Amino acid sequence: MTSLAEIESAAKQLPASEQRKLMRLLAANMQTVDLRGDDARGHRIGADYLLTASAGAPAMTQELVKQLLEE
């Protein structure tokens, strides 16, 4: 696989439990995330991964989460 589209297509074919594992792995490997210019920091809390954003970051609505996941 050499493109993001190929990776996305392969990930969509995984069972839901494997998709969740993939998301946890990717989240664990992220040090910082840029949310439209506002820095967010990731923090591992047990098995969970929490993103905390700066005060100026946009509200995390369902629509924004979907959009960020699609990007």
Predicted model as a PDB file, atoms N, CA, C, CB and O in Angstrom, pLDDT in the B-factor column:
MODEL        1                                                                  
ATOM      1  N   MET A   1       0.843  -1.179   0.000  1.00 63.00           N  
ATOM      2  CA  MET A   1       0.000   0.000   0.000  1.00 63.00           C  
ATOM      3  C   MET A   1       0.883   1.236   0.000  1.00 63.00           C  
ATOM      4  CB  MET A   1      -0.957   0.002   1.214  1.00 63.00           C  
ATOM      5  O   MET A   1       1.807   1.366   0.803  1.00 63.00           O  
ATOM      6  N   THR A   2       0.581   2.123  -0.906  1.00 76.00           N  
ATOM      7  CA  THR A   2       1.418   3.308  -1.018  1.00 76.00           C  
ATOM      8  C   THR A   2       0.658   4.613  -0.881  1.00 76.00           C  
ATOM      9  CB  THR A   2       2.125   3.292  -2.317  1.00 76.00           C  
ATOM     10  O   THR A   2       1.265   5.681  -0.795  1.00 76.00           O  
ATOM     11  N   SER A   3      -0.660   4.538  -0.859  1.00 83.00           N  
ATOM     12  CA  SER A   3      -1.413   5.793  -0.742  1.00 83.00           C  
ATOM     13  C   SER A   3      -2.372   5.724   0.442  1.00 83.00           C  
ATOM     14  CB  SER A   3      -2.193   6.089  -2.045  1.00 83.00           C  
ATOM     15  O   SER A   3      -2.756   4.652   0.909  1.00 83.00           O  
ATOM     16  N   LEU A   4      -2.732   6.894   0.894  1.00 84.00           N  
ATOM     17  CA  LEU A   4      -3.686   6.983   2.001  1.00 84.00           C  
ATOM     18  C   LEU A   4      -5.012   6.344   1.609  1.00 84.00           C  
ATOM     19  CB  LEU A   4      -3.903   8.452   2.417  1.00 84.00           C  
ATOM     20  O   LEU A   4      -5.655   5.695   2.434  1.00 84.00           O  
ATOM     21  N   ALA A   5      -5.426   6.522   0.358  1.00 86.00           N  
ATOM     22  CA  ALA A   5      -6.687   5.930  -0.103  1.00 86.00           C  
ATOM     23  C   ALA A   5      -6.644   4.410   0.009  1.00 86.00           C  
ATOM     24  CB  ALA A   5      -6.981   6.345  -1.557  1.00 86.00           C  
ATOM     25  O   ALA A   5      -7.631   3.793   0.409  1.00 86.00           O  
ATOM     26  N   GLU A   6      -5.511   3.800  -0.341  1.00 89.00           N  
ATOM     27  CA  GLU A   6      -5.379   2.343  -0.232  1.00 89.00           C  
ATOM     28  C   GLU A   6      -5.424   1.893   1.228  1.00 89.00           C  
ATOM     29  CB  GLU A   6      -4.069   1.872  -0.888  1.00 89.00           C  
ATOM     30  O   GLU A   6      -6.038   0.878   1.557  1.00 89.00           O  
ATOM     31  N   ILE A   7      -4.777   2.650   2.086  1.00 88.00           N  
ATOM     32  CA  ILE A   7      -4.765   2.321   3.515  1.00 88.00           C  
ATOM     33  C   ILE A   7      -6.169   2.454   4.093  1.00 88.00           C  
ATOM     34  CB  ILE A   7      -3.779   3.236   4.283  1.00 88.00           C  
ATOM     35  O   ILE A   7      -6.624   1.590   4.844  1.00 88.00           O  
ATOM     36  N   GLU A   8      -6.854   3.542   3.738  1.00 88.00           N  
ATOM     37  CA  GLU A   8      -8.226   3.739   4.218  1.00 88.00           C  
ATOM     38  C   GLU A   8      -9.138   2.608   3.751  1.00 88.00           C  
ATOM     39  CB  GLU A   8      -8.775   5.091   3.733  1.00 88.00           C  
ATOM     40  O   GLU A   8      -9.948   2.098   4.526  1.00 88.00           O  
ATOM     41  N   SER A   9      -9.006   2.221   2.499  1.00 90.00           N  
ATOM     42  CA  SER A   9      -9.827   1.145   1.957  1.00 90.00           C  
ATOM     43  C   SER A   9      -9.574  -0.159   2.708  1.00 90.00           C  
ATOM     44  CB  SER A   9      -9.547   0.959   0.460  1.00 90.00           C  
ATOM     45  O   SER A   9     -10.515  -0.877   3.046  1.00 90.00           O  
ATOM     46  N   ALA A  10      -8.315  -0.462   2.966  1.00 91.00           N  
ATOM     47  CA  ALA A  10      -7.978  -1.685   3.698  1.00 91.00           C  
ATOM     48  C   ALA A  10      -8.504  -1.619   5.131  1.00 91.00           C  
ATOM     49  CB  ALA A  10      -6.452  -1.910   3.701  1.00 91.00           C  
ATOM     50  O   ALA A  10      -9.019  -2.609   5.649  1.00 91.00           O  
ATOM     51  N   ALA A  11      -8.377  -0.460   5.770  1.00 91.00           N  
ATOM     52  CA  ALA A  11      -8.843  -0.315   7.152  1.00 91.00           C  
ATOM     53  C   ALA A  11     -10.357  -0.492   7.242  1.00 91.00           C  
ATOM     54  CB  ALA A  11      -8.440   1.057   7.714  1.00 91.00           C  
ATOM     55  O   ALA A  11     -10.854  -1.056   8.217  1.00 91.00           O  
ATOM     56  N   LYS A  12     -11.094  -0.018   6.238  1.00 91.00           N  
ATOM     57  CA  LYS A  12     -12.550  -0.148   6.245  1.00 91.00           C  
ATOM     58  C   LYS A  12     -12.990  -1.601   6.115  1.00 91.00           C  
ATOM     59  CB  LYS A  12     -13.156   0.676   5.120  1.00 91.00           C  
ATOM     60  O   LYS A  12     -14.106  -1.949   6.502  1.00 91.00           O  
ATOM     61  N   GLN A  13     -12.130  -2.440   5.578  1.00 93.00           N  
ATOM     62  CA  GLN A  13     -12.467  -3.845   5.408  1.00 93.00           C  
ATOM     63  C   GLN A  13     -12.201  -4.674   6.670  1.00 93.00           C  
ATOM     64  CB  GLN A  13     -11.687  -4.417   4.249  1.00 93.00           C  
ATOM     65  O   GLN A  13     -12.601  -5.835   6.750  1.00 93.00           O  
ATOM     66  N   LEU A  14     -11.533  -4.080   7.640  1.00 93.00           N  
ATOM     67  CA  LEU A  14     -11.256  -4.778   8.893  1.00 93.00           C  
ATOM     68  C   LEU A  14     -12.530  -4.922   9.719  1.00 93.00           C  
ATOM     69  CB  LEU A  14     -10.179  -4.034   9.699  1.00 93.00           C  
ATOM     70  O   LEU A  14     -13.433  -4.092   9.616  1.00 93.00           O  
ATOM     71  N   PRO A  15     -12.607  -5.964  10.535  1.00 92.00           N  
ATOM     72  CA  PRO A  15     -13.723  -6.054  11.484  1.00 92.00           C  
ATOM     73  C   PRO A  15     -13.660  -4.873  12.459  1.00 92.00           C  
ATOM     74  CB  PRO A  15     -13.686  -7.413  12.262  1.00 92.00           C  
ATOM     75  O   PRO A  15     -12.594  -4.296  12.675  1.00 92.00           O  
ATOM     76  N   ALA A  16     -14.793  -4.523  13.038  1.00 91.00           N  
ATOM     77  CA  ALA A  16     -14.872  -3.363  13.937  1.00 91.00           C  
ATOM     78  C   ALA A  16     -13.858  -3.445  15.069  1.00 91.00           C  
ATOM     79  CB  ALA A  16     -16.273  -3.243  14.517  1.00 91.00           C  
ATOM     80  O   ALA A  16     -13.258  -2.432  15.429  1.00 91.00           O  
ATOM     81  N   SER A  17     -13.655  -4.629  15.637  1.00 90.00           N  
ATOM     82  CA  SER A  17     -12.702  -4.760  16.747  1.00 90.00           C  
ATOM     83  C   SER A  17     -11.277  -4.454  16.285  1.00 90.00           C  
ATOM     84  CB  SER A  17     -12.769  -6.180  17.348  1.00 90.00           C  
ATOM     85  O   SER A  17     -10.501  -3.855  17.030  1.00 90.00           O  
ATOM     86  N   GLU A  18     -10.932  -4.858  15.070  1.00 90.00           N  
ATOM     87  CA  GLU A  18      -9.600  -4.568  14.542  1.00 90.00           C  
ATOM     88  C   GLU A  18      -9.464  -3.090  14.190  1.00 90.00           C  
ATOM     89  CB  GLU A  18      -9.313  -5.434  13.309  1.00 90.00           C  
ATOM     90  O   GLU A  18      -8.379  -2.524  14.330  1.00 90.00           O  
ATOM     91  N   GLN A  19     -10.541  -2.456  13.736  1.00 89.00           N  
ATOM     92  CA  GLN A  19     -10.509  -1.021  13.463  1.00 89.00           C  
ATOM     93  C   GLN A  19     -10.238  -0.249  14.752  1.00 89.00           C  
ATOM     94  CB  GLN A  19     -11.839  -0.557  12.822  1.00 89.00           C  
ATOM     95  O   GLN A  19      -9.462   0.707  14.765  1.00 89.00           O  
ATOM     96  N   ARG A  20     -10.890  -0.679  15.841  1.00 87.00           N  
ATOM     97  CA  ARG A  20     -10.655  -0.012  17.135  1.00 87.00           C  
ATOM     98  C   ARG A  20      -9.203  -0.181  17.578  1.00 87.00           C  
ATOM     99  CB  ARG A  20     -11.607  -0.577  18.219  1.00 87.00           C  
ATOM    100  O   ARG A  20      -8.594   0.765  18.079  1.00 87.00           O  
ATOM    101  N   LYS A  21      -8.650  -1.367  17.398  1.00 87.00           N  
ATOM    102  CA  LYS A  21      -7.241  -1.595  17.747  1.00 87.00           C  
ATOM    103  C   LYS A  21      -6.332  -0.693  16.922  1.00 87.00           C  
ATOM    104  CB  LYS A  21      -6.860  -3.075  17.529  1.00 87.00           C  
ATOM    105  O   LYS A  21      -5.375  -0.119  17.442  1.00 87.00           O  
ATOM    106  N   LEU A  22      -6.638  -0.573  15.634  1.00 87.00           N  
ATOM    107  CA  LEU A  22      -5.848   0.291  14.759  1.00 87.00           C  
ATOM    108  C   LEU A  22      -5.915   1.738  15.220  1.00 87.00           C  
ATOM    109  CB  LEU A  22      -6.332   0.178  13.313  1.00 87.00           C  
ATOM    110  O   LEU A  22      -4.896   2.427  15.253  1.00 87.00           O  
ATOM    111  N   MET A  23      -7.111   2.205  15.578  1.00 86.00           N  
ATOM    112  CA  MET A  23      -7.259   3.583  16.052  1.00 86.00           C  
ATOM    113  C   MET A  23      -6.475   3.812  17.337  1.00 86.00           C  
ATOM    114  CB  MET A  23      -8.734   3.914  16.276  1.00 86.00           C  
ATOM    115  O   MET A  23      -5.834   4.850  17.502  1.00 86.00           O  
ATOM    116  N   ARG A  24      -6.527   2.837  18.253  1.00 81.00           N  
ATOM    117  CA  ARG A  24      -5.768   2.979  19.504  1.00 81.00           C  
ATOM    118  C   ARG A  24      -4.268   3.020  19.222  1.00 81.00           C  
ATOM    119  CB  ARG A  24      -6.094   1.818  20.472  1.00 81.00           C  
ATOM    120  O   ARG A  24      -3.538   3.799  19.836  1.00 81.00           O  
ATOM    121  N   LEU A  25      -3.810   2.182  18.295  1.00 79.00           N  
ATOM    122  CA  LEU A  25      -2.391   2.171  17.944  1.00 79.00           C  
ATOM    123  C   LEU A  25      -1.965   3.503  17.342  1.00 79.00           C  
ATOM    124  CB  LEU A  25      -2.092   1.035  16.966  1.00 79.00           C  
ATOM    125  O   LEU A  25      -0.936   4.062  17.723  1.00 79.00           O  
ATOM    126  N   LEU A  26      -2.755   4.007  16.404  1.00 80.00           N  
ATOM    127  CA  LEU A  26      -2.422   5.286  15.777  1.00 80.00           C  
ATOM    128  C   LEU A  26      -2.445   6.422  16.798  1.00 80.00           C  
ATOM    129  CB  LEU A  26      -3.397   5.588  14.630  1.00 80.00           C  
ATOM    130  O   LEU A  26      -1.564   7.281  16.800  1.00 80.00           O  
ATOM    131  N   ALA A  27      -3.452   6.422  17.661  1.00 77.00           N  
ATOM    132  CA  ALA A  27      -3.548   7.469  18.676  1.00 77.00           C  
ATOM    133  C   ALA A  27      -2.362   7.406  19.633  1.00 77.00           C  
ATOM    134  CB  ALA A  27      -4.865   7.342  19.456  1.00 77.00           C  
ATOM    135  O   ALA A  27      -1.833   8.439  20.042  1.00 77.00           O  
ATOM    136  N   ALA A  28      -1.949   6.197  19.985  1.00 72.00           N  
ATOM    137  CA  ALA A  28      -0.828   6.050  20.913  1.00 72.00           C  
ATOM    138  C   ALA A  28       0.469   6.556  20.298  1.00 72.00           C  
ATOM    139  CB  ALA A  28      -0.671   4.590  21.330  1.00 72.00           C  
ATOM    140  O   ALA A  28       1.368   6.989  21.020  1.00 72.00           O  
ATOM    141  N   ASN A  29       0.576   6.508  18.982  1.00 68.00           N  
ATOM    142  CA  ASN A  29       1.798   6.946  18.307  1.00 68.00           C  
ATOM    143  C   ASN A  29       1.826   8.444  18.026  1.00 68.00           C  
ATOM    144  CB  ASN A  29       1.959   6.195  17.017  1.00 68.00           C  
ATOM    145  O   ASN A  29       2.851   8.978  17.602  1.00 68.00           O  
ATOM    146  N   MET A  30       0.721   9.113  18.256  1.00 67.00           N  
ATOM    147  CA  MET A  30       0.663  10.554  17.991  1.00 67.00           C  
ATOM    148  C   MET A  30       1.194  11.328  19.196  1.00 67.00           C  
ATOM    149  CB  MET A  30      -0.788  10.995  17.660  1.00 67.00           C  
ATOM    150  O   MET A  30       0.815  11.052  20.335  1.00 67.00           O  
ATOM    151  N   GLN A  31       2.048  12.272  18.947  1.00 50.00           N  
ATOM    152  CA  GLN A  31       2.546  13.119  20.036  1.00 50.00           C  
ATOM    153  C   GLN A  31       1.715  14.386  20.137  1.00 50.00           C  
ATOM    154  CB  GLN A  31       4.033  13.471  19.822  1.00 50.00           C  
ATOM    155  O   GLN A  31       1.331  14.789  21.235  1.00 50.00           O  
ATOM    156  N   THR A  32       1.437  15.012  19.020  1.00 49.00           N  
ATOM    157  CA  THR A  32       0.589  16.209  18.984  1.00 49.00           C  
ATOM    158  C   THR A  32      -0.265  16.154  17.738  1.00 49.00           C  
ATOM    159  CB  THR A  32       1.440  17.516  19.016  1.00 49.00           C  
ATOM    160  O   THR A  32       0.075  15.480  16.766  1.00 49.00           O  
ATOM    161  N   VAL A  33      -1.354  16.853  17.770  1.00 52.00           N  
ATOM    162  CA  VAL A  33      -2.258  16.928  16.631  1.00 52.00           C  
ATOM    163  C   VAL A  33      -2.566  18.397  16.395  1.00 52.00           C  
ATOM    164  CB  VAL A  33      -3.570  16.096  16.872  1.00 52.00           C  
ATOM    165  O   VAL A  33      -2.774  19.151  17.346  1.00 52.00           O  
ATOM    166  N   ASP A  34      -2.597  18.804  15.148  1.00 49.00           N  
ATOM    167  CA  ASP A  34      -2.958  20.177  14.825  1.00 49.00           C  
ATOM    168  C   ASP A  34      -4.430  20.214  14.459  1.00 49.00           C  
ATOM    169  CB  ASP A  34      -2.081  20.736  13.669  1.00 49.00           C  
ATOM    170  O   ASP A  34      -4.826  19.619  13.457  1.00 49.00           O  
ATOM    171  N   LEU A  35      -5.248  20.896  15.243  1.00 45.00           N  
ATOM    172  CA  LEU A  35      -6.669  21.054  14.955  1.00 45.00           C  
ATOM    173  C   LEU A  35      -6.900  22.438  14.378  1.00 45.00           C  
ATOM    174  CB  LEU A  35      -7.530  20.836  16.229  1.00 45.00           C  
ATOM    175  O   LEU A  35      -7.218  23.380  15.103  1.00 45.00           O  
ATOM    176  N   ARG A  36      -6.738  22.554  13.067  1.00 47.00           N  
ATOM    177  CA  ARG A  36      -6.960  23.826  12.379  1.00 47.00           C  
ATOM    178  C   ARG A  36      -6.156  24.958  13.005  1.00 47.00           C  
ATOM    179  CB  ARG A  36      -8.439  24.178  12.391  1.00 47.00           C  
ATOM    180  O   ARG A  36      -6.682  26.045  13.247  1.00 47.00           O  
ATOM    181  N   GLY A  37      -4.897  24.698  13.262  1.00 50.00           N  
ATOM    182  CA  GLY A  37      -4.019  25.735  13.777  1.00 50.00           C  
ATOM    183  C   GLY A  37      -3.907  25.773  15.284  1.00 50.00           C  
ATOM    184  O   GLY A  37      -3.002  26.418  15.814  1.00 50.00           O  
ATOM    185  N   ASP A  38      -4.802  25.100  15.993  1.00 50.00           N  
ATOM    186  CA  ASP A  38      -4.732  25.061  17.447  1.00 50.00           C  
ATOM    187  C   ASP A  38      -4.104  23.741  17.867  1.00 50.00           C  
ATOM    188  CB  ASP A  38      -6.141  25.238  18.085  1.00 50.00           C  
ATOM    189  O   ASP A  38      -4.561  22.672  17.462  1.00 50.00           O  
ATOM    190  N   ASP A  39      -3.060  23.817  18.675  1.00 60.00           N  
ATOM    191  CA  ASP A  39      -2.381  22.604  19.088  1.00 60.00           C  
ATOM    192  C   ASP A  39      -3.236  21.811  20.062  1.00 60.00           C  
ATOM    193  CB  ASP A  39      -1.034  22.934  19.714  1.00 60.00           C  
ATOM    194  O   ASP A  39      -3.920  22.364  20.924  1.00 60.00           O  
ATOM    195  N   ALA A  40      -3.173  20.513  19.898  1.00 64.00           N  
ATOM    196  CA  ALA A  40      -3.807  19.597  20.838  1.00 64.00           C  
ATOM    197  C   ALA A  40      -2.720  18.630  21.304  1.00 64.00           C  
ATOM    198  CB  ALA A  40      -5.035  18.832  20.184  1.00 64.00           C  
ATOM    199  O   ALA A  40      -1.802  18.308  20.549  1.00 64.00           O  
ATOM    200  N   ARG A  41      -2.825  18.187  22.498  1.00 70.00           N  
ATOM    201  CA  ARG A  41      -1.860  17.243  23.034  1.00 70.00           C  
ATOM    202  C   ARG A  41      -2.587  15.964  23.401  1.00 70.00           C  
ATOM    203  CB  ARG A  41      -1.117  17.831  24.259  1.00 70.00           C  
ATOM    204  O   ARG A  41      -3.709  15.985  23.907  1.00 70.00           O  
ATOM    205  N   GLY A  42      -1.924  14.857  23.135  1.00 74.00           N  
ATOM    206  CA  GLY A  42      -2.482  13.567  23.485  1.00 74.00           C  
ATOM    207  C   GLY A  42      -1.903  13.068  24.788  1.00 74.00           C  
ATOM    208  O   GLY A  42      -0.721  13.261  25.072  1.00 74.00           O  
ATOM    209  N   HIS A  43      -2.739  12.427  25.574  1.00 75.00           N  
ATOM    210  CA  HIS A  43      -2.316  11.892  26.862  1.00 75.00           C  
ATOM    211  C   HIS A  43      -2.893  10.494  27.023  1.00 75.00           C  
ATOM    212  CB  HIS A  43      -2.761  12.816  28.031  1.00 75.00           C  
ATOM    213  O   HIS A  43      -4.099  10.296  26.875  1.00 75.00           O  
ATOM    214  N   ARG A  44      -2.044   9.536  27.324  1.00 79.00           N  
ATOM    215  CA  ARG A  44      -2.521   8.179  27.584  1.00 79.00           C  
ATOM    216  C   ARG A  44      -2.968   8.101  29.035  1.00 79.00           C  
ATOM    217  CB  ARG A  44      -1.414   7.115  27.279  1.00 79.00           C  
ATOM    218  O   ARG A  44      -2.237   8.493  29.946  1.00 79.00           O  
ATOM    219  N   ILE A  45      -4.172   7.593  29.237  1.00 82.00           N  
ATOM    220  CA  ILE A  45      -4.724   7.389  30.576  1.00 82.00           C  
ATOM    221  C   ILE A  45      -5.193   5.945  30.615  1.00 82.00           C  
ATOM    222  CB  ILE A  45      -5.906   8.405  30.907  1.00 82.00           C  
ATOM    223  O   ILE A  45      -6.291   5.627  30.160  1.00 82.00           O  
ATOM    224  N   GLY A  46      -4.366   5.086  31.153  1.00 83.00           N  
ATOM    225  CA  GLY A  46      -4.675   3.660  31.133  1.00 83.00           C  
ATOM    226  C   GLY A  46      -4.730   3.184  29.703  1.00 83.00           C  
ATOM    227  O   GLY A  46      -3.783   3.393  28.945  1.00 83.00           O  
ATOM    228  N   ALA A  47      -5.831   2.542  29.314  1.00 82.00           N  
ATOM    229  CA  ALA A  47      -5.997   2.054  27.949  1.00 82.00           C  
ATOM    230  C   ALA A  47      -6.584   3.126  27.033  1.00 82.00           C  
ATOM    231  CB  ALA A  47      -6.888   0.820  27.939  1.00 82.00           C  
ATOM    232  O   ALA A  47      -6.689   2.912  25.825  1.00 82.00           O  
ATOM    233  N   ASP A  48      -6.968   4.279  27.590  1.00 81.00           N  
ATOM    234  CA  ASP A  48      -7.595   5.341  26.805  1.00 81.00           C  
ATOM    235  C   ASP A  48      -6.561   6.371  26.369  1.00 81.00           C  
ATOM    236  CB  ASP A  48      -8.712   6.020  27.612  1.00 81.00           C  
ATOM    237  O   ASP A  48      -5.468   6.456  26.929  1.00 81.00           O  
ATOM    238  N   TYR A  49      -6.926   7.144  25.366  1.00 76.00           N  
ATOM    239  CA  TYR A  49      -6.087   8.221  24.860  1.00 76.00           C  
ATOM    240  C   TYR A  49      -6.940   9.481  24.828  1.00 76.00           C  
ATOM    241  CB  TYR A  49      -5.502   7.884  23.438  1.00 76.00           C  
ATOM    242  O   TYR A  49      -7.971   9.519  24.157  1.00 76.00           O  
ATOM    243  N   LEU A  50      -6.515  10.503  25.547  1.00 76.00           N  
ATOM    244  CA  LEU A  50      -7.279  11.740  25.680  1.00 76.00           C  
ATOM    245  C   LEU A  50      -6.559  12.864  24.953  1.00 76.00           C  
ATOM    246  CB  LEU A  50      -7.490  12.103  27.167  1.00 76.00           C  
ATOM    247  O   LEU A  50      -5.358  13.062  25.133  1.00 76.00           O  
ATOM    248  N   LEU A  51      -7.296  13.594  24.135  1.00 73.00           N  
ATOM    249  CA  LEU A  51      -6.760  14.788  23.484  1.00 73.00           C  
ATOM    250  C   LEU A  51      -7.251  16.009  24.238  1.00 73.00           C  
ATOM    251  CB  LEU A  51      -7.178  14.855  21.984  1.00 73.00           C  
ATOM    252  O   LEU A  51      -8.448  16.153  24.486  1.00 73.00           O  
ATOM    253  N   THR A  52      -6.335  16.879  24.598  1.00 75.00           N  
ATOM    254  CA  THR A  52      -6.710  18.146  25.198  1.00 75.00           C  
ATOM    255  C   THR A  52      -6.270  19.258  24.255  1.00 75.00           C  
ATOM    256  CB  THR A  52      -6.076  18.317  26.616  1.00 75.00           C  
ATOM    257  O   THR A  52      -5.129  19.282  23.795  1.00 75.00           O  
ATOM    258  N   ALA A  53      -7.168  20.157  23.980  1.00 72.00           N  
ATOM    259  CA  ALA A  53      -6.901  21.225  23.032  1.00 72.00           C  
ATOM    260  C   ALA A  53      -6.770  22.550  23.758  1.00 72.00           C  
ATOM    261  CB  ALA A  53      -8.003  21.301  21.975  1.00 72.00           C  
ATOM    262  O   ALA A  53      -7.210  22.703  24.898  1.00 72.00           O  
ATOM    263  N   SER A  54      -6.164  23.492  23.082  1.00 72.00           N  
ATOM    264  CA  SER A  54      -6.024  24.832  23.651  1.00 72.00           C  
ATOM    265  C   SER A  54      -7.390  25.505  23.725  1.00 72.00           C  
ATOM    266  CB  SER A  54      -5.041  25.689  22.814  1.00 72.00           C  
ATOM    267  O   SER A  54      -8.357  25.043  23.120  1.00 72.00           O  
ATOM    268  N   ALA A  55      -7.454  26.588  24.466  1.00 71.00           N  
ATOM    269  CA  ALA A  55      -8.718  27.290  24.694  1.00 71.00           C  
ATOM    270  C   ALA A  55      -9.354  27.776  23.390  1.00 71.00           C  
ATOM    271  CB  ALA A  55      -8.494  28.470  25.626  1.00 71.00           C  
ATOM    272  O   ALA A  55     -10.578  27.896  23.318  1.00 71.00           O  
ATOM    273  N   GLY A  56      -8.566  28.055  22.378  1.00 72.00           N  
ATOM    274  CA  GLY A  56      -9.106  28.567  21.121  1.00 72.00           C  
ATOM    275  C   GLY A  56      -9.542  27.505  20.136  1.00 72.00           C  
ATOM    276  O   GLY A  56      -9.994  27.833  19.039  1.00 72.00           O  
ATOM    277  N   ALA A  57      -9.419  26.245  20.498  1.00 71.00           N  
ATOM    278  CA  ALA A  57      -9.774  25.160  19.579  1.00 71.00           C  
ATOM    279  C   ALA A  57     -11.288  25.098  19.379  1.00 71.00           C  
ATOM    280  CB  ALA A  57      -9.250  23.807  20.109  1.00 71.00           C  
ATOM    281  O   ALA A  57     -12.053  25.461  20.272  1.00 71.00           O  
ATOM    282  N   PRO A  58     -11.716  24.635  18.198  1.00 70.00           N  
ATOM    283  CA  PRO A  58     -13.158  24.521  17.962  1.00 70.00           C  
ATOM    284  C   PRO A  58     -13.775  23.444  18.838  1.00 70.00           C  
ATOM    285  CB  PRO A  58     -13.437  24.218  16.489  1.00 70.00           C  
ATOM    286  O   PRO A  58     -13.100  22.501  19.252  1.00 70.00           O  
ATOM    287  N   ALA A  59     -15.066  23.592  19.115  1.00 74.00           N  
ATOM    288  CA  ALA A  59     -15.776  22.589  19.902  1.00 74.00           C  
ATOM    289  C   ALA A  59     -15.773  21.269  19.147  1.00 74.00           C  
ATOM    290  CB  ALA A  59     -17.228  23.043  20.210  1.00 74.00           C  
ATOM    291  O   ALA A  59     -15.880  21.259  17.921  1.00 74.00           O  
ATOM    292  N   MET A  60     -15.651  20.161  19.858  1.00 73.00           N  
ATOM    293  CA  MET A  60     -15.599  18.849  19.228  1.00 73.00           C  
ATOM    294  C   MET A  60     -17.019  18.319  19.017  1.00 73.00           C  
ATOM    295  CB  MET A  60     -14.768  17.862  20.085  1.00 73.00           C  
ATOM    296  O   MET A  60     -17.517  17.503  19.794  1.00 73.00           O  
ATOM    297  N   THR A  61     -17.640  18.791  17.975  1.00 77.00           N  
ATOM    298  CA  THR A  61     -18.969  18.319  17.623  1.00 77.00           C  
ATOM    299  C   THR A  61     -18.839  17.014  16.849  1.00 77.00           C  
ATOM    300  CB  THR A  61     -19.738  19.382  16.795  1.00 77.00           C  
ATOM    301  O   THR A  61     -17.751  16.675  16.383  1.00 77.00           O  
ATOM    302  N   GLN A  62     -19.933  16.284  16.710  1.00 79.00           N  
ATOM    303  CA  GLN A  62     -19.910  15.054  15.925  1.00 79.00           C  
ATOM    304  C   GLN A  62     -19.476  15.332  14.493  1.00 79.00           C  
ATOM    305  CB  GLN A  62     -21.285  14.385  15.940  1.00 79.00           C  
ATOM    306  O   GLN A  62     -18.733  14.547  13.904  1.00 79.00           O  
ATOM    307  N   GLU A  63     -19.931  16.431  13.939  1.00 79.00           N  
ATOM    308  CA  GLU A  63     -19.585  16.783  12.567  1.00 79.00           C  
ATOM    309  C   GLU A  63     -18.086  17.036  12.421  1.00 79.00           C  
ATOM    310  CB  GLU A  63     -20.372  18.014  12.122  1.00 79.00           C  
ATOM    311  O   GLU A  63     -17.474  16.588  11.452  1.00 79.00           O  
ATOM    312  N   LEU A  64     -17.493  17.752  13.379  1.00 75.00           N  
ATOM    313  CA  LEU A  64     -16.062  18.039  13.306  1.00 75.00           C  
ATOM    314  C   LEU A  64     -15.248  16.772  13.489  1.00 75.00           C  
ATOM    315  CB  LEU A  64     -15.666  19.075  14.360  1.00 75.00           C  
ATOM    316  O   LEU A  64     -14.242  16.585  12.804  1.00 75.00           O  
ATOM    317  N   VAL A  65     -15.656  15.906  14.389  1.00 74.00           N  
ATOM    318  CA  VAL A  65     -14.943  14.646  14.589  1.00 74.00           C  
ATOM    319  C   VAL A  65     -14.971  13.833  13.300  1.00 74.00           C  
ATOM    320  CB  VAL A  65     -15.564  13.838  15.756  1.00 74.00           C  
ATOM    321  O   VAL A  65     -13.940  13.306  12.882  1.00 74.00           O  
ATOM    322  N   LYS A  66     -16.137  13.725  12.665  1.00 77.00           N  
ATOM    323  CA  LYS A  66     -16.233  12.994  11.402  1.00 77.00           C  
ATOM    324  C   LYS A  66     -15.319  13.605  10.355  1.00 77.00           C  
ATOM    325  CB  LYS A  66     -17.677  12.981  10.896  1.00 77.00           C  
ATOM    326  O   LYS A  66     -14.623  12.886   9.638  1.00 77.00           O  
ATOM    327  N   GLN A  67     -15.318  14.930  10.264  1.00 76.00           N  
ATOM    328  CA  GLN A  67     -14.488  15.616   9.281  1.00 76.00           C  
ATOM    329  C   GLN A  67     -13.010  15.357   9.548  1.00 76.00           C  
ATOM    330  CB  GLN A  67     -14.774  17.121   9.295  1.00 76.00           C  
ATOM    331  O   GLN A  67     -12.255  15.079   8.616  1.00 76.00           O  
ATOM    332  N   LEU A  68     -12.589  15.445  10.797  1.00 72.00           N  
ATOM    333  CA  LEU A  68     -11.187  15.226  11.124  1.00 72.00           C  
ATOM    334  C   LEU A  68     -10.776  13.775  10.845  1.00 72.00           C  
ATOM    335  CB  LEU A  68     -10.924  15.580  12.593  1.00 72.00           C  
ATOM    336  O   LEU A  68      -9.651  13.525  10.412  1.00 72.00           O  
ATOM    337  N   LEU A  69     -11.667  12.832  11.087  1.00 75.00           N  
ATOM    338  CA  LEU A  69     -11.367  11.431  10.803  1.00 75.00           C  
ATOM    339  C   LEU A  69     -11.262  11.179   9.308  1.00 75.00           C  
ATOM    340  CB  LEU A  69     -12.431  10.528  11.408  1.00 75.00           C  
ATOM    341  O   LEU A  69     -10.496  10.317   8.877  1.00 75.00           O  
ATOM    342  N   GLU A  70     -12.023  11.921   8.516  1.00 74.00           N  
ATOM    343  CA  GLU A  70     -11.979  11.764   7.072  1.00 74.00           C  
ATOM    344  C   GLU A  70     -10.708  12.370   6.471  1.00 74.00           C  
ATOM    345  CB  GLU A  70     -13.205  12.402   6.445  1.00 74.00           C  
ATOM    346  O   GLU A  70     -10.248  11.925   5.420  1.00 74.00           O  
ATOM    347  N   GLU A  71     -10.144  13.376   7.128  1.00 66.00           N  
ATOM    348  CA  GLU A  71      -8.926  14.025   6.632  1.00 66.00           C  
ATOM    349  C   GLU A  71      -7.780  13.158   6.924  1.00 66.00           C  
ATOM    350  CB  GLU A  71      -8.713  15.401   7.241  1.00 66.00           C  
ATOM    351  O   GLU A  71      -6.645  13.503   6.595  1.00 66.00           O  
TER     352      GLU A  71                                                      
ENDMDL                                                                          
END                                                                             
